Amino acid sequence: MPRPQDESPRLVSLEEFLAGPPGAFAEINDSVLITAKPQSPEHDLVIRRLATALEYAVDPRGPCREVHSDTPVRLADAESGEKNRRLRVRYPDLMMRDCSDGPYDVQRVARQILLVVEATSEDTVDTDIGVKRELYAREGIPVYLIVHFDKGWQQITEIEECRLDWSGRRYVTRHTHTDALVLTDPVNLAITFADLQSRLPRR
């Protein structure tokens, strides 16, 4: 949504961001604070179900894995000549990180992320399939899942599984899931779209 002409962008410095609690800010692009909008119940439900599925998919005998939702991630700075226009921070809908590399740290967590998920909405779809796809690839995050909804934003139509092409630091769509999400890496996971949108969680 365009800003009114008389409204100046709200700039956030790195020092200001780090001084506040994790939930003090919304996403930040090139140091400009992006106004956050509440998500729909359908969006929230899918993210909660998928977060639970990912957590249950983690092998307790295997490497340390943690799932986070709507948690800040500092990305590589923008290539700007102005120091006060470089900060980039995103709050992915979901991410799974390698916690064997140490505790969560907003400054370092991007390098620990094994999988990141964004569920599209009417207000974020262009960013999710464009800007974020580019930013996450530049960070070297191996897997990016994009959850797509129908025109009414009520039902999942597909989940796009993007895998990193290491030669160009870009994502390639390796599979488009249409009825169920099935993964073998970084965890073994199989969950139907019906379960992702069920009002009652799987037992």
C-alpha positions as CSV (number, residue, x, y, z in Angstrom):
1,M,0.0,0.0,0.0
2,P,1.5,3.4,-1.0
3,R,2.3,5.9,1.8
4,P,0.5,9.2,1.9
5,Q,2.7,11.8,0.3
6,D,3.0,13.8,3.6
7,E,4.1,10.7,5.5
8,S,7.9,10.2,5.7
9,P,9.2,6.6,6.0
10,R,10.1,5.5,9.5
11,L,13.8,4.7,9.5
12,V,15.2,2.2,12.0
13,S,18.9,2.0,12.8
14,L,20.7,-1.2,13.7
15,E,21.4,0.2,17.2
16,E,17.7,1.0,17.7
17,F,16.6,-2.4,16.5
18,L,19.1,-4.3,18.7
19,A,18.2,-2.2,21.8
20,G,14.5,-3.1,21.6
21,P,12.7,-6.4,22.4
22,P,12.3,-8.9,19.5
23,G,8.7,-7.9,19.0
24,A,9.2,-4.1,19.1
25,F,9.4,-3.8,15.3
26,A,7.8,-5.2,12.2
27,E,9.8,-6.1,9.1
28,I,12.5,-3.6,8.0
29,N,13.6,-3.2,4.4
30,D,16.6,-1.0,3.7
31,S,16.1,0.5,7.2
32,V,12.5,1.4,6.4
33,L,9.9,0.0,8.8
34,I,7.2,-1.9,7.0
35,T,3.8,-1.6,8.5
36,A,2.6,-5.0,9.7
37,K,-1.0,-6.1,9.0
38,P,-2.9,-8.8,11.0
39,Q,-3.1,-12.1,9.3
40,S,-6.3,-14.0,8.6
41,P,-7.5,-16.9,10.7
42,E,-6.8,-19.2,7.8
43,H,-3.2,-18.0,7.5
44,D,-2.7,-18.4,11.2
45,L,-4.2,-21.9,11.3
46,V,-2.0,-23.2,8.5
47,I,1.2,-21.8,10.1
48,R,0.3,-23.3,13.5
49,R,-0.4,-26.7,12.0
50,L,2.7,-26.7,9.9
51,A,4.9,-25.6,12.9
52,T,3.6,-28.5,14.9
53,A,4.2,-31.0,12.0
54,L,7.7,-29.8,11.6
55,E,8.4,-30.1,15.3
56,Y,7.1,-33.6,15.5
57,A,9.2,-34.5,12.4
58,V,12.4,-33.6,14.2
59,D,14.3,-36.8,15.1
60,P,15.2,-36.5,18.9
61,R,18.2,-38.7,18.3
62,G,19.5,-36.6,15.4
63,P,21.1,-33.1,15.1
64,C,19.6,-30.3,17.1
65,R,16.7,-28.6,15.2
66,E,14.4,-25.8,16.4
67,V,11.2,-24.4,14.8
68,H,10.4,-20.7,15.2
69,S,7.4,-18.7,14.1
70,D,7.4,-14.9,13.4
71,T,10.9,-14.5,14.9
72,P,13.2,-11.7,13.6
73,V,16.0,-12.6,11.3
74,R,18.7,-10.0,10.3
75,L,19.6,-10.5,6.7
76,A,22.6,-9.1,4.8
77,D,22.6,-5.4,4.6
78,A,21.4,-3.6,1.5
79,E,24.1,-2.4,-0.9
80,S,23.4,1.3,-0.2
81,G,25.8,4.2,-0.1
82,E,23.8,5.5,2.8
83,K,24.7,3.8,6.1
84,N,21.2,4.6,7.5
85,R,19.5,2.8,4.6
86,R,21.0,-0.7,4.8
87,L,19.3,-2.6,7.6
88,R,17.2,-5.6,6.5
89,V,15.1,-7.6,9.0
90,R,12.4,-10.2,8.2
91,Y,10.0,-12.2,10.4
92,P,9.4,-15.4,8.5
93,D,6.1,-17.2,9.1
94,L,8.2,-20.3,10.0
95,M,11.8,-21.3,10.0
96,M,13.7,-24.4,11.1
97,R,17.3,-23.8,12.3
98,D,20.3,-25.8,13.2
99,C,20.5,-25.2,16.9
100,S,23.7,-27.2,17.3
101,D,25.5,-24.0,16.2
102,G,24.4,-22.2,19.4
103,P,21.4,-20.4,20.8
104,Y,19.1,-18.1,18.8
105,D,20.8,-14.8,18.0
106,V,19.1,-12.4,15.6
107,Q,22.5,-11.4,14.2
108,R,23.6,-14.9,13.4
109,V,20.4,-16.9,12.9
110,A,20.2,-16.4,9.1
111,R,23.3,-18.7,8.7
112,Q,21.6,-21.4,10.8
113,I,18.3,-21.6,8.9
114,L,17.7,-24.9,7.1
115,L,14.2,-24.2,5.9
116,V,12.0,-21.1,5.8
117,V,8.2,-20.8,5.1
118,E,6.0,-18.0,4.0
119,A,2.2,-18.3,3.7
120,T,1.0,-15.8,1.1
121,S,-1.8,-13.3,1.8
122,E,-3.5,-10.7,-0.3
123,D,-1.1,-8.0,1.1
124,T,2.1,-10.0,1.0
125,V,1.9,-12.3,-2.0
126,D,4.1,-10.1,-4.2
127,T,6.8,-9.8,-1.5
128,D,6.7,-13.5,-0.7
129,I,7.2,-14.7,-4.3
130,G,9.5,-11.9,-5.3
131,V,11.5,-9.9,-2.7
132,K,11.7,-12.6,0.0
133,R,12.5,-15.3,-2.5
134,E,15.5,-13.2,-3.6
135,L,16.6,-12.2,-0.1
136,Y,16.4,-15.7,1.4
137,A,18.4,-17.2,-1.6
138,R,21.1,-14.6,-1.1
139,E,21.5,-15.8,2.5
140,G,22.0,-19.3,1.3
141,I,18.9,-20.8,3.0
142,P,18.6,-24.3,1.4
143,V,14.8,-24.6,1.3
144,Y,12.0,-22.0,0.9
145,L,8.4,-23.2,1.0
146,I,5.7,-20.8,-0.3
147,V,2.2,-21.6,0.7
148,H,-0.3,-20.4,-2.0
149,F,-4.0,-19.9,-1.4
150,D,-7.0,-19.7,-3.7
151,K,-8.5,-16.3,-4.9
152,G,-10.6,-16.1,-1.8
153,W,-7.6,-16.8,0.5
154,Q,-9.5,-19.6,2.2
155,Q,-8.0,-22.8,0.9
156,I,-4.4,-23.9,0.1
157,T,-4.0,-24.6,-3.6
158,E,-0.3,-25.5,-3.7
159,I,2.9,-25.4,-1.7
160,E,5.9,-24.4,-3.8
161,E,9.1,-26.1,-2.8
162,C,12.1,-24.0,-3.8
163,R,15.6,-25.4,-3.4
164,L,18.8,-23.4,-3.6
165,D,20.9,-23.4,-6.7
166,W,24.2,-22.9,-5.1
167,S,25.9,-21.8,-8.3
168,G,23.8,-18.7,-8.6
169,R,22.4,-18.1,-5.1
170,R,18.9,-18.3,-6.5
171,Y,16.0,-20.6,-5.9
172,V,14.7,-23.2,-8.4
173,T,11.2,-24.7,-7.9
174,R,11.9,-28.4,-7.4
175,H,8.4,-29.5,-6.7
176,T,4.9,-28.1,-6.5
177,H,2.8,-29.9,-3.9
178,T,-0.9,-30.0,-4.7
179,D,-2.6,-32.3,-2.1
180,A,0.1,-32.9,0.6
181,L,3.5,-31.6,1.6
182,V,6.1,-34.3,1.5
183,L,9.7,-33.6,2.4
184,T,12.8,-35.7,3.0
185,D,15.2,-32.9,3.9
186,P,15.9,-31.2,6.3
187,V,13.3,-33.5,8.0
188,N,11.1,-36.4,6.8
189,L,7.6,-35.0,6.7
190,A,4.2,-35.8,5.1
191,I,1.1,-33.8,5.9
192,T,-2.0,-33.4,3.8
193,F,-3.5,-30.0,3.0
194,A,-6.6,-31.1,4.7
195,D,-4.7,-31.7,7.9
196,L,-3.0,-28.3,7.5
197,Q,-6.4,-26.6,7.4
198,S,-8.1,-28.8,10.0
199,R,-9.7,-27.0,13.0
200,L,-8.7,-30.0,15.0
201,P,-5.0,-31.0,15.2
202,R,-3.9,-34.5,14.3
203,R,-3.5,-36.8,17.3
